[in-house]
Amino acid sequence: MKVDASVRVPGDKSITHRALLLAGLTRGTSYIGGALTSLDAQSSARVLRQLGADLSPLRKGATVTARGRGRFSRPAQTLFCGNSGTTTRLLLGLLSAHRFSTTLTGDSSLRRRPMRRVTGPLAQMGARFSEQPHDGLPLTIRGGSLRPLRYEMPVSSAQIKSAILLAGMAGEVEVSVHEPNGRSRDHTERLLQAFGYGVTQNDGWIRFTPRGKLRPFEIQIPGDPSSAAFLVGAAVLAESGELRITGIGVNPTRTGFLGVLERMGARVDMESRSEHFGEPIADLIVRPAALRATEVTAGEIPGLIDEIPLLAVLASRAEGATTFRQVGELRVKESDRLGLIAENLRAIGAEAEVAGDDLVVQGGESKPVGKVRTAGDHRLAMAFAVLGTLPGARIKIDDMACAAVSFPGFPETLRDIAGARR
């Protein structure tokens, strides 16, 4: 079988969220090309409209026009954030500087996700919260005048970090945030720097100074590397050929999975490099490879947290046992992602176990056959769909539609690549 195709993936989810939020807060009209149109991105657009911004519909191939008023308006109803933790947590940062009360909620999965890791530092800055006893949504925030903050995060997290930085921007106060175990994705820092804000890093501390100013902007969103990772995985599992994935964001805080794949024996090259709004962009060229086991260290995890499901299913085809260290954060994603990765690998005939906060996957060559339970988690659905492209595989995924949370059209794109392999 041979893979021989050139594909594009949807716009970067993280950058889309941030661009929409900043455009909705900016006074004037901004233009966002290549924006992701997934359910999560639609959640950000929906709540911004409730907060007084005027956003055109998010449609594939269309440039989003966003007209902001310079401040959010008090919403008439509760803000429903769908399944999007990024929408919720980043918005809490911005709302911390607004002098009105707002209630946020989400779907059943989002309502279970912890929020005190964000509301705690924002409360130290001066925001007030009325929360649920179980540490989740719904919660009500009342913002106001904010105080500077110096905060050591218990775990490296782009969402916590971004919420604090955006609060500093909206409240015009200095903040410093420390990441204890490796640097998480830095899209917020890069965007803020593009608007002239002071953002510096030293010894794990990120310091923000509010000397810049939001102005109307035009941005082209690059392809999402986390979405591209699943197509990379499908190409690696092929027997021959080459796959080109065009226009991908290759921010080094997002491409840790490529370093792991290289250690495992895969070859992924970058061509046609460029840069936009401080974000590096390139085409990825992927070829099939025989995989070998590796160890993914705790310090690597913040830079590839969303790619662990994909790396785990690939590890099930590698020679030897692959260990993912200190991945307990996966328990509080859209699902108990850590437990479900191991459970589903065993369900399709592979060997995997969770030992404390570590995940160990034993490689093998048996044909994957069985049923996969996703709990509505888009990354689990896509990862096991990749494994289903192997010859003789018979994997039944209980909810493939949830892939639309981050990658609309993923099943069709995967089928096109798999079809090119026959």
Secondary structure, 3 states (H helix, E strand, C coil): CEEEEEEECCECHHHHHHHHHHHHHCCEEEEEECCCCCHHHHHHHHHHHHCCCEECCCCCCCCEEEEECCCCCCCCCCEECCCCHHHHHHHHHHHCCCCCEEEEECCHHHHCCCCHHHHHHHHHHCCEEECCCCCCCCEEEECCCCCCEEEECCCCCHHHHHHHHHHHHHHCCCEEEECCCCCCCCHHHHHHHHCCCEEEEECCEEEEECCCCCCCCEEECCECHHHHHHHHHHHHCCCEEEEEEEEEECCCCCCHHHHHHHHCCCEEEEEEEEEECCEEEEEEEEECCCCECCEECHHHHHHCHHHHHHHHHHHCCCECEEEECCCHHHHHCCCCHHHHHHHHHHHCCCEEEEECCEEEEECCCCCCEEEECCCCCHHHHHHHHHHCCCCCCEEEECCHHHHHHCCCCHHHHHHHHHHHCC
